[in-house]
Amino acid sequence: MLDEMAKLSLPAPAYKVSETQTIVTLYNNAVERESRLQLGPDIVATEFANLYPVAFTLERGQRPTREYLANRHKNFMISLNDALVAKGWYVDIFQFSRLIAHRRGVNIPLSDQIAQAIQFFPAYIFQLREYWGRYYLCVDYTLEVKSIRNLHQLSRIFGPREIISLSAVVDWKGWRRGRIIGYDNEFANVYLFDFKTEEKVPVSKVIPNLPKMLVERLLQQENIRFNLGSAIKQHSLALEPNAARIRAEKASTIARELAETIFPLRFEGLRAILQPAPTALPRYGDSKKEFVVNSITEPSVEFNHHQESPNIRDGITKFGVYDNAPRNIELVPICTTELRDKMAGLIERLKVGKYKYHGSERTFGTRFFYSTVVTVSSPGHILTECKRILKEHPGWIGNEQLDRAFLICTPESGYSTDDESSPYYQVKRFILESGVPCQMVDTPTLENPDWKDLNLALNITAKCGVTPWVLPGAIPDADFFIGLSYTQSGKREKERLLGYANVFNQYGRWMFYSGSMTAFNYDKRTVFFEDLVRETLGALQSQLSEAPRIYFHYSAKFSKTDREAILKAARSIRPNGIYSFVWINTHHAVRLYDRTVETDGSLRRGSYVSASQNQIYLSTTGYNPYRKALGTPHMLEVTIRTEQPSETVTAPDLKALAAQILSLTKLNWASTDSLCAEPITTKYAGDIAYLTSAFLRQGQPFSLHRVLERTPWFI
């Protein structure tokens, strides 16, 4: 049935599996097919990618073989780097086959005071990519934020721990890219990337590339009032409702310029020619040999009484949560004295609701109550007060009923969002280690809870064990999804890593969190993942069939040794299982667009393009009926490898893969938004990594209480 539908360029059959029946739905796409017949064969594709074809020829005009080009990607990028520099470009970054460059002297105007400290440069990302045996230059717009203060000036503000290992621009026989190895009052030891040597250079001739956090501190130190985050969003097009069209035009303009001024590019007996027209993405064709856009239906989710809706916010307010058994949850609110009345008002709002939110009992089947609002004189006393409360109520610690949650307001001013020494992280860590659900609330929410109350109540109830919504049917060909990840405490502390797994069943329902709080060496991560997977599947053993289909999701690329270690552990539990390794990559520069006037310029949500026999680009936040997006949506690059019990690798069903990933984007219990950029397997892993990384920077091992392992404590 699948093969016959594919011959007609029609969607694969959709399956809805329940305990009593299997419903198979076939889509004929009659409207699209009729439109195609009326328009004729020469339909102009409106969808396209920021991929510009590159043709290679040998010196005598012959076309080189794929094998001949296979090991020359890096040489092409080196030649492109040299050609750009020769034409007046400055190369900001050149690593991992990715080149980021901007034109010298072309910067975005800022006030004189700000320009003395930092500058903004409109830059472009270039990368050679191969798809279906053909080569393309990927071109994308970005923004480079550069400090223009030298190391001598910055060493008065920042310490060696913050500066050493930063990349830098170095004036050594011309401006060079390098990395700071060490420095004193006069000289810096820098490693020069181009020459692969370490040189001693005066500190006045070294300009470090500061991360955003240090740039903010620099501006504060210089008493420069400037909203850096907002400015970065503005100039990187993140605040533009028409950003996709602007970004696409910028990329096309640069591609045309390169085609005229840089190409043909000659290197190692090869000649490369760039075609300045972006690659079209037709809706019809052989998706196993070329770029073809396909679409899948927006998944629905299930609420109370088996009611379904693709719109989560509308469904949860209309039908109530999936797990609607009556519950009572005691809130323990803590805030500073001046915010007491606002905290009491917020809790009342959570109970009764406003606008489309109808209150906690009607929506979540949960009654909130509290004894008193605990107040402190200053934010620094919140942690002390939490310790006092739990000391007086030892029965609250690790209470498996999960019928109580701390509701705490900590200050935002005076602390950066990732400052591990802030009251936010100090308090949250203590309560999580004590085994009590914890919900932090910011001051703006206390000041005005409009349109925030629903999400806040959702977070509290989900952390206390309520299941808000699930998929109405099982995801086909899947039993469990396991999201793998690890947290690193700092870029120079490779010894301190924590690994963990998030487990979801075939309905996308959160099962449990599994992880060890024992740090391990980066080089031994495969051994750790082997132990982690064995422990995780061991906990699932009673629910596993003899031949389960299990998907391992990872936001980093699975190395061969990682895959072999995980497979070894999985086979030790279920030798006949079918195990798929799915790499979900968001750190790439490929963008997919749609120039039709009714869209915002981005490829519609639910559309995907096959990039190879085991890779797709999936639009999860593109043009959709649920939300108008600012900025340009980022595609998910999804790569899969499936291992059979016979130790053979089989070709995957890419449409089924796209449907799986899109369904898993509907299950983010942190928000009532109808869509999420990532599937929860990697989204939740990122949330955990963000929190545990801050906890590790505090200098002590973090140990989550076992009671919270079966709750989404991190949302």
Sequence and secondary structure as in RCSB ss.txt:
>XXXX:A:sequence
MLDEMAKLSLPAPAYKVSETQTIVTLYNNAVERESRLQLGPDIVATEFANLYPVAFTLERGQRPTREYLANRHKN
FMISLNDALVAKGWYVDIFQFSRLIAHRRGVNIPLSDQIAQAIQFFPAYIFQLREYWGRYYLCVDYTLEVKSIRN
LHQLSRIFGPREIISLSAVVDWKGWRRGRIIGYDNEFANVYLFDFKTEEKVPVSKVIPNLPKMLVERLLQQENIR
FNLGSAIKQHSLALEPNAARIRAEKASTIARELAETIFPLRFEGLRAILQPAPTALPRYGDSKKEFVVNSITEPS
VEFNHHQESPNIRDGITKFGVYDNAPRNIELVPICTTELRDKMAGLIERLKVGKYKYHGSERTFGTRFFYSTVVT
VSSPGHILTECKRILKEHPGWIGNEQLDRAFLICTPESGYSTDDESSPYYQVKRFILESGVPCQMVDTPTLENPD
WKDLNLALNITAKCGVTPWVLPGAIPDADFFIGLSYTQSGKREKERLLGYANVFNQYGRWMFYSGSMTAFNYDKR
TVFFEDLVRETLGALQSQLSEAPRIYFHYSAKFSKTDREAILKAARSIRPNGIYSFVWINTHHAVRLYDRTVETD
GSLRRGSYVSASQNQIYLSTTGYNPYRKALGTPHMLEVTIRTEQPSETVTAPDLKALAAQILSLTKLNWASTDSL
CAEPITTKYAGDIAYLTSAFLRQGQPFSLHRVLERTPWFI
>XXXX:A:secstr
 HHHHHHTT    EEEE SS EEEE    HHHHHHHHHH S     EEESEEEEEEEETTS    HHHHHT HHH
HHHHHHHHHHHTTEEEEEEETTEEEEEETT  B   HHHHTTEEEEEEEEEEEEEETTEEEEEEEEEEEEEE   
HHHHTTTS HHHHTT EEEEESSSEEEEEEEEE SSEEEEEETTTTEEEEEEGGGEEE   HHHHHHHHHHTT  
  HHHHHHHHTTTT TTHHHHHHHHHHHHHHHHHHHT SEEETTEEEEE  S  B  SSS TTTS  EEE     
EE GGG EES HHHHHHHH  SS   EEEEEEEEEEGGGHHHHHHHHHHHHH BTTB  HHHHHSEEEE S  EE
ESSGGGHHHHHHHHHHH GGGTT TT  EEEEEE   TTS TT TTSHHHHHHHHHHHTT  EEEE HHHHH  T
TTHHHHHHHHHHHTT    B SS  TT SEEEEEEEEES TT TT EEEEEEEEETT  EEEEEE  S B GGGH
HHHHHHHHHHHHHHHGGG  SS EEEEEESS   HHHHHHHHHHHHHH TT EEEEEEEE      EEE  TTS 
SB  TTEEEEEETTEEEE SSSS SS   SS    EEEEEEEE TTS EE   HHHHHHHHHHHTT  TT   S 
 SS HHHHHHHHHHHHHHHHHHTTS     GGGGGTTTT 
